[in-house]
Amino acid sequence: QVQLVESGGGLVQPGASLRLPCAASGTILSFYSMGWYRQAPGKQRELAAVTSGGYTNYDDSVKGRLTISSDNAKNTVYLQMNGLKPEDTAVYYCNVVLLIQRIAHEYWGQGTQVTVYS
């Protein structure tokens, strides 16, 4: 079993920066992927950024402003958020996928609220 704990959310003004860490604990050999999703009020959860095997992918709406990185020694994935906009307001969820005997196991964190107010 893997547990994910996010932190770093908050209430900020447009243009501000936040850094969201997500620490994973439990039985972890290696990650297939680590990512951040977000869910705005009244909308479906959507991918913001993901990293897998050195490859990263971003939603077009966050390219150039959000950066995903990981520290494998600490089993932690980060989302650096710069130039925040009101439309970035959402609950941000950490997601990891592990491959165990060729079977994908997906885990989610509880989420951390990011609110950008003008």
C-alpha positions, 0 to 999 in steps of 0.5 A: 500500500502507498500513501500520498500526502500533498501540501503547499496549497493556499490563497494567493493573488495573481502572479504569485508562486506556490510549490506543491510537494507530494510525499509518497510512503509505503512499499515502493520499488520504483514509480512508473509515473508521477503526476499532478491533476487538478479539479476546478469547481464544477469541472472534471479532474484534469491532468496538469503535469506528469513525469515518467522515465525522464519524460514530462508532459503538461496541459497546454494551459500550464505550459511555461508556468508550471514545472513538475519535478521529482526527488526519487531518493525522497519519493517526492514529486513537486509542482512548482507553480509560477505566474498563477492565474485565477483560472488555476484555482482548483484542488490539486491531486497527486497521482502515482502509478507503480508497476508491480509484476506488470500490473499498474497500481494507481494511487491518489492523494487527498488533494490540496486547495489552491485559490487564486483571487483577484 
